[in-house]
Amino acid sequence: MFAQAAGFAVLAALSPTALLVMAVFLGSANPRTTALLYVAGATLMTVVMAVAVLFILRGVGLNQPREHDPRYGLRLGLGILALASAAFVARRRREPEPEAVPDPGKKPGLITRLTSRPRPATAFAVGLILFLPSATFIAAVQVVATAKAAVPETVLALAEVTLITVLIVLLPLLTFLAAPEATGRRLARLNAWLRANGRVILISGLAIGGIALVVNGAIGLASR
């Protein structure tokens, strides 16, 4: 259970946008408070959604042996959704990243507006928005929800999924608190690299996660 849930959580954590936004907040006038509230919003959303998905899946009985087919059918559906998302992102025109020079003739997106003037209150909201559950995150929680595990093991597995999911924004914050100047220089270089390659990483992550879910769901349905 722990290994499979961690694998899906790693795929859920692949978010170039989340890391780019962290770089913006750590370069703001009040970097510690702004970045901390960003991580707080991300963590709160992840915890609430993990618990909610767990109770929903168990509430509909997907943890019961008789629900074998619906359990793997849901995983297959999540995989198809992830692949469709990858195709959508690949076909969509490239959006400007945070801190990019806005086009006067085009209305900026919500995240761009919220990060154009970084403030602690908006940072918390951005954390909530960017960490809404993805297909791979739901799959990670489903692994926990459908496992025959005791309460302590379930809580530990959910904590594992949560930690891995928010690690992409938690690690930069911790390294910044330990070494602000060195972290700032590294983030600046990483920021430039992500602006050039982040879209490819996002599409690849969605595609890999989708394929993994489709294969896992198909094998599960075939093994009945």
C-alpha angles and dihedrals in degrees: 000000000000095000095046093045090048091051093055090043091055089054090048090053094058098105117143089181092057090052094046090052090050089054089052093050094046088054093051128106092262102031101165098051094038094049092042092054090046089056090044091055091046092049094046093051092046094049095045093047093046092053093042094050091046093054093043093052092046091043091060090046101248089142090065119098091233089062093064096122097045089047094056091035089060090050090050090050091050089052092052089048091052092049091048089051090051090051091048093051091046092053096041120095114257111268121217113261123233112289091022116137105266122236107240090215095052128067110235121236124258096260091047090052093047093049098041089086105024113216131162094246094051091043090061090050091049090053090053093048099044093048098054106135119279127203092261092049091053088048090052091052090044090059088056095041094052097043121104094238134142121248096262091051091047092051091047092049092050089049089052092051091047094048094048092047095053095037091094090068099026096059095054090049093050093047090047091053090050098043114007100177097044092045091049092055093047092047091050090056092043090047092057091047093049092050088058098040107019095098092054090048091050094049091046092049092050092046094048092046091047093050091047091051094045092049092045093048094045093049090048092052092046093050093062 
